[in-house]
């Protein structure tokens, strides 16, 4: 682990402590970074699933037989 020196807004740190629960600044910052990474990974997963669903739906929209049946 690399030691770093950063300026952190006190109010933001206090809010993060309340939300995330750690007692120390170090643990709060690490928890916040981990939560940010996990949130980004969840968004990527949802985006990937949405693209797959859209591709499947679009394929059916391009099928004349499927569309003709849908309008009956």
C-alpha positions as CSV (number, residue, x, y, z in Angstrom):
1,X,0.0,0.0,0.0
2,X,1.3,3.4,-0.9
3,X,1.1,6.3,1.6
4,X,-0.4,9.4,0.1
5,X,-1.1,12.9,1.3
6,X,-4.3,14.5,0.1
7,X,-6.6,17.3,1.1
8,X,-10.1,16.0,1.9
9,X,-13.2,18.2,2.5
10,X,-14.1,17.8,6.2
11,X,-17.9,17.9,5.5
12,X,-17.7,15.3,2.8
13,X,-15.5,13.1,5.0
14,X,-17.9,13.4,7.9
15,X,-20.9,12.4,5.6
16,X,-18.9,9.5,4.2
17,X,-18.2,8.3,7.8
18,X,-21.9,8.4,8.6
19,X,-22.9,6.5,5.5
20,X,-20.1,4.0,5.4
21,X,-19.4,3.5,9.1
22,X,-15.6,3.3,9.5
23,X,-14.0,4.9,12.5
24,X,-10.8,6.2,10.9
25,X,-10.1,8.5,8.0
26,X,-8.0,5.8,6.3
27,X,-10.8,3.3,6.5
28,X,-13.4,5.8,5.4
29,X,-11.4,6.8,2.3
30,X,-10.7,3.1,1.5
31,X,-14.4,2.2,1.9
32,X,-15.5,5.2,-0.3
33,X,-13.0,4.2,-3.0
34,X,-14.1,0.6,-2.9
35,X,-17.8,1.6,-3.0
36,X,-17.1,3.8,-6.1
37,X,-15.4,0.9,-7.9
38,X,-18.2,-1.4,-7.0
39,X,-20.8,1.1,-8.2
40,X,-19.0,1.5,-11.5
41,X,-18.8,-2.3,-12.0
42,X,-22.6,-2.6,-11.3
43,X,-23.3,0.1,-13.9
44,X,-21.2,-1.7,-16.4
45,X,-23.0,-4.9,-15.7
46,X,-26.4,-3.3,-16.1
47,X,-25.3,-1.5,-19.3
48,X,-24.0,-4.8,-20.8
49,X,-27.3,-6.5,-19.9
50,X,-29.3,-3.6,-21.4
51,X,-27.3,-3.7,-24.6
52,X,-27.9,-7.5,-24.9
53,X,-31.6,-7.0,-24.3
54,X,-31.8,-4.2,-26.9
55,X,-29.9,-6.3,-29.5
56,X,-32.4,-9.1,-29.0
57,X,-35.4,-6.8,-29.2
58,X,-34.0,-5.0,-32.3
59,X,-33.5,-8.4,-34.0
60,X,-37.2,-9.2,-33.5
61,X,-38.2,-5.7,-34.7
62,X,-36.4,-6.4,-38.0
63,X,-38.2,-9.7,-38.5
64,X,-41.2,-9.1,-40.8
65,X,-43.0,-12.2,-39.6
66,X,-42.7,-11.2,-35.9
67,X,-43.9,-7.7,-36.6
68,X,-46.8,-8.9,-38.8
69,X,-47.9,-11.2,-36.0
70,X,-47.5,-8.4,-33.4
71,X,-50.0,-6.2,-35.3
72,X,-52.7,-8.9,-35.6
